Amino acid sequence: MSDRLQELAVFVRAAESGSFSKAARELGLSQPSVSRIIGELETRLGVKLLLRTTRRITVTDAGALFLTRAREVLADIEDAEDAARGIDSLRGTIRITMPVMYGARNIIPRLPKFLAAHPLLRVELSVADERQDLVAEGTDVAIRLGALTDSGFGARSLGSVPRLVVASPSYLAARGTPKTPADLASHDCIFGPGQSGLASWSFTRNGAETSVDIRGRISTDSGPGVFACVLAGLGIAITSPIMAGPEIKAGTLVPLLRGYKLPPLEVHAVFPSGRRPSPKVRALVDYLAAEFARSPHDATP
């Protein structure tokens, strides 16, 4: 990498992550080297790009303008290199973040085919239910479930996930089986991440909507936590066919209220604000969109 391109790459990651040490780790440099490169860049330009404090670095007004153009230059260079190589020679690393259960059962099983088609690509997975700062973490694309709350991020729809209510046989034997949504009011329900953590669950049947206030003694911030709790007989939970399919088939979970439908969960590929998706990221998202069009979210990959 030329000195000018290295300057741009170092500046962009330092500005996005807010940390010289994080930028150094990601780029394989020492922290003093990052500090020196930024200092030399500021000296050459004659402007202050970053403000350093003991806890974090922030971008100046001049730095924000330079960051926008630096991203564009780096993206243009990557586009040009990929265009010269062709789509079959995509290379580099794609950093993806995704929810735990959904990623494990609906995204990761679809990666082998994509990676086999692009042997020079590497994938770094961040599998977590809490939403991360995509820019600071250097994420290329995030798989998000539910309504999008930040309109400043680019996104592409990957369809929607149907949902259903389940319980373990042991719970139903002890507490009985609900026949209507209203019956849930007298059951223990498990509060999970996202929309399954709402205090009211809504169902539709023959075009009519029914909402019921639910209660329960268990709440968790992770999909695996919900699964562990419902399998242990601690209550009734919301899940989806793709996530609970193996357990339903094995009889360790029982689908409930089959005549009623929960609102589906929207799925999007989300791109960090201010960053144009690279050809390799676009190739991955195109692949996932085609996969879900061929084999929807309620089917096993």
Helices and strands as residue ranges (DSSP letters): H 3-17, H 20-27, H 31-45, E 50-52, E 57-59, H 61-85, G 87-89, E 92-98, H 100-102, I 103-107, G 108-110, H 111-117, E 121-127, H 134-137, E 141-145, E 154-161, E 164-167, H 169-175, G 181-186, E 188-191, G 194-197, E 200-205, E 208-213, E 215-219, H 223-231, E 237-239, H 241-250, E 254-256, E 265-271, H 279-294
